[in-house]
Amino acid sequence: MQSSPRCGARTRGGTICRAPALHGKARCRMHGGARRSGAPRGNQNARKHGMFAKDRTTERRQIRDLLDESWKLLDGLK
């Protein structure tokens, strides 16, 4: 146990974490070595409400308009 590689993360106190790193990883289970650890990819909640809500609705409208134009173009080629 003493010779196992150590986690390279910094603690809140500024020192290096002394916990053993997980097998095949550079971090311990508390600093991101465990499966599914850490924050989720992208902040999906920010897009649902708040200051991004208006941007999201305009983005959906633009995508819908683009798809409508694409379908009309494809129907015209037939």
MODELLER restraints for C-alpha pairs under 7 A, 6 or more apart:
rsr = mdl.restraints
at = mdl.atoms
rsr.add(forms.Gaussian(group=physical.xy_distance, feature=features.Distance(at['CA:4:A'], at['CA:20:A']), mean=6.29, stdev=0.5))
rsr.add(forms.Gaussian(group=physical.xy_distance, feature=features.Distance(at['CA:5:A'], at['CA:20:A']), mean=5.91, stdev=0.5))
rsr.add(forms.Gaussian(group=physical.xy_distance, feature=features.Distance(at['CA:5:A'], at['CA:21:A']), mean=5.81, stdev=0.5))
rsr.add(forms.Gaussian(group=physical.xy_distance, feature=features.Distance(at['CA:6:A'], at['CA:18:A']), mean=5.90, stdev=0.5))
rsr.add(forms.Gaussian(group=physical.xy_distance, feature=features.Distance(at['CA:6:A'], at['CA:19:A']), mean=5.84, stdev=0.5))
rsr.add(forms.Gaussian(group=physical.xy_distance, feature=features.Distance(at['CA:6:A'], at['CA:20:A']), mean=4.40, stdev=0.5))
rsr.add(forms.Gaussian(group=physical.xy_distance, feature=features.Distance(at['CA:6:A'], at['CA:21:A']), mean=4.97, stdev=0.5))
rsr.add(forms.Gaussian(group=physical.xy_distance, feature=features.Distance(at['CA:7:A'], at['CA:17:A']), mean=5.70, stdev=0.5))
rsr.add(forms.Gaussian(group=physical.xy_distance, feature=features.Distance(at['CA:7:A'], at['CA:18:A']), mean=6.25, stdev=0.5))
rsr.add(forms.Gaussian(group=physical.xy_distance, feature=features.Distance(at['CA:7:A'], at['CA:19:A']), mean=5.79, stdev=0.5))
rsr.add(forms.Gaussian(group=physical.xy_distance, feature=features.Distance(at['CA:7:A'], at['CA:20:A']), mean=5.68, stdev=0.5))
rsr.add(forms.Gaussian(group=physical.xy_distance, feature=features.Distance(at['CA:7:A'], at['CA:21:A']), mean=4.67, stdev=0.5))
rsr.add(forms.Gaussian(group=physical.xy_distance, feature=features.Distance(at['CA:7:A'], at['CA:26:A']), mean=5.85, stdev=0.5))
rsr.add(forms.Gaussian(group=physical.xy_distance, feature=features.Distance(at['CA:7:A'], at['CA:27:A']), mean=4.44, stdev=0.5))
rsr.add(forms.Gaussian(group=physical.xy_distance, feature=features.Distance(at['CA:7:A'], at['CA:28:A']), mean=5.27, stdev=0.5))
rsr.add(forms.Gaussian(group=physical.xy_distance, feature=features.Distance(at['CA:8:A'], at['CA:16:A']), mean=6.22, stdev=0.5))
rsr.add(forms.Gaussian(group=physical.xy_distance, feature=features.Distance(at['CA:8:A'], at['CA:17:A']), mean=6.31, stdev=0.5))
rsr.add(forms.Gaussian(group=physical.xy_distance, feature=features.Distance(at['CA:8:A'], at['CA:26:A']), mean=6.54, stdev=0.5))
rsr.add(forms.Gaussian(group=physical.xy_distance, feature=features.Distance(at['CA:8:A'], at['CA:27:A']), mean=6.12, stdev=0.5))
rsr.add(forms.Gaussian(group=physical.xy_distance, feature=features.Distance(at['CA:9:A'], at['CA:16:A']), mean=5.85, stdev=0.5))
rsr.add(forms.Gaussian(group=physical.xy_distance, feature=features.Distance(at['CA:9:A'], at['CA:17:A']), mean=5.61, stdev=0.5))
rsr.add(forms.Gaussian(group=physical.xy_distance, feature=features.Distance(at['CA:9:A'], at['CA:27:A']), mean=6.70, stdev=0.5))
rsr.add(forms.Gaussian(group=physical.xy_distance, feature=features.Distance(at['CA:9:A'], at['CA:31:A']), mean=6.67, stdev=0.5))
rsr.add(forms.Gaussian(group=physical.xy_distance, feature=features.Distance(at['CA:10:A'], at['CA:16:A']), mean=4.59, stdev=0.5))
rsr.add(forms.Gaussian(group=physical.xy_distance, feature=features.Distance(at['CA:10:A'], at['CA:17:A']), mean=5.79, stdev=0.5))
rsr.add(forms.Gaussian(group=physical.xy_distance, feature=features.Distance(at['CA:11:A'], at['CA:17:A']), mean=5.92, stdev=0.5))
rsr.add(forms.Gaussian(group=physical.xy_distance, feature=features.Distance(at['CA:19:A'], at['CA:28:A']), mean=6.13, stdev=0.5))
rsr.add(forms.Gaussian(group=physical.xy_distance, feature=features.Distance(at['CA:20:A'], at['CA:28:A']), mean=5.83, stdev=0.5))
rsr.add(forms.Gaussian(group=physical.xy_distance, feature=features.Distance(at['CA:21:A'], at['CA:27:A']), mean=4.76, stdev=0.5))
rsr.add(forms.Gaussian(group=physical.xy_distance, feature=features.Distance(at['CA:21:A'], at['CA:28:A']), mean=4.16, stdev=0.5))
rsr.add(forms.Gaussian(group=physical.xy_distance, feature=features.Distance(at['CA:22:A'], at['CA:28:A']), mean=5.40, stdev=0.5))
rsr.add(forms.Gaussian(group=physical.xy_distance, feature=features.Distance(at['CA:22:A'], at['CA:29:A']), mean=6.67, stdev=0.5))
rsr.add(forms.Gaussian(group=physical.xy_distance, feature=features.Distance(at['CA:22:A'], at['CA:33:A']), mean=6.09, stdev=0.5))
rsr.add(forms.Gaussian(group=physical.xy_distance, feature=features.Distance(at['CA:25:A'], at['CA:33:A']), mean=5.99, stdev=0.5))
rsr.add(forms.Gaussian(group=physical.xy_distance, feature=features.Distance(at['CA:26:A'], at['CA:33:A']), mean=6.99, stdev=0.5))
rsr.add(forms.Gaussian(group=physical.xy_distance, feature=features.Distance(at['CA:27:A'], at['CA:33:A']), mean=4.74, stdev=0.5))
rsr.add(forms.Gaussian(group=physical.xy_distance, feature=features.Distance(at['CA:32:A'], at['CA:38:A']), mean=5.88, stdev=0.5))
rsr.add(forms.Gaussian(group=physical.xy_distance, feature=features.Distance(at['CA:46:A'], at['CA:52:A']), mean=6.42, stdev=0.5))
rsr.add(forms.Gaussian(group=physical.xy_distance, feature=features.Distance(at['CA:47:A'], at['CA:53:A']), mean=6.01, stdev=0.5))
rsr.add(forms.Gaussian(group=physical.xy_distance, feature=features.Distance(at['CA:47:A'], at['CA:56:A']), mean=6.53, stdev=0.5))
